[in-house]
């Protein structure tokens, strides 16, 4: 597994675990937002726009 994909997979797994096992809706929405940012950092046409 490439190192970059491994980092993305670990971040996605952490966000999934938070979303699945935490009952607070604010924390769940934060996990979805962080996962969206992780995915956006990988897309070539969005990567330059995301700080």
C-alpha positions as CSV (number, residue, x, y, z in Angstrom):
1,X,0.0,0.0,0.0
2,X,1.5,3.4,-0.9
3,X,2.3,5.6,2.0
4,X,-0.1,8.4,0.9
5,X,-3.0,6.0,0.6
6,X,-2.2,4.5,4.0
7,X,-2.4,7.9,5.7
8,X,-5.7,8.6,4.0
9,X,-7.0,5.2,5.1
10,X,-6.0,5.7,8.7
11,X,-7.6,9.1,8.8
12,X,-10.8,7.7,7.3
13,X,-10.9,4.8,9.7
14,X,-10.5,7.2,12.7
15,X,-13.3,9.4,11.4
16,X,-15.5,6.4,10.8
17,X,-14.9,5.1,14.3
18,X,-15.8,8.5,15.8
19,X,-18.9,8.7,13.7
20,X,-20.0,5.2,14.5
21,X,-19.4,5.1,18.3
22,X,-19.9,8.7,19.5
23,X,-23.5,9.7,20.3
24,X,-23.0,13.4,20.2
25,X,-24.3,14.8,16.9
26,X,-21.9,17.7,16.9
27,X,-18.9,15.3,17.1
28,X,-20.5,13.2,14.3
29,X,-20.8,16.2,12.0
30,X,-17.2,17.3,12.8
31,X,-16.0,13.8,11.9
32,X,-17.8,14.0,8.5
33,X,-16.3,17.4,7.9
34,X,-12.8,16.2,8.7
35,X,-13.3,13.2,6.4
36,X,-14.4,15.6,3.6
37,X,-11.3,17.6,4.1
38,X,-9.1,14.5,3.9
39,X,-10.8,13.5,0.7
40,X,-10.6,17.0,-0.8
41,X,-6.8,17.1,-0.1
42,X,-6.4,14.1,-2.4
43,X,-8.3,15.4,-5.4
44,X,-6.0,17.1,-7.9
45,X,-8.4,19.8,-8.9
46,X,-9.3,20.7,-5.3
47,X,-5.9,20.2,-3.6
48,X,-4.5,23.6,-4.6
49,X,-7.6,25.4,-3.3
50,X,-7.7,23.8,0.1
51,X,-5.3,25.4,2.6
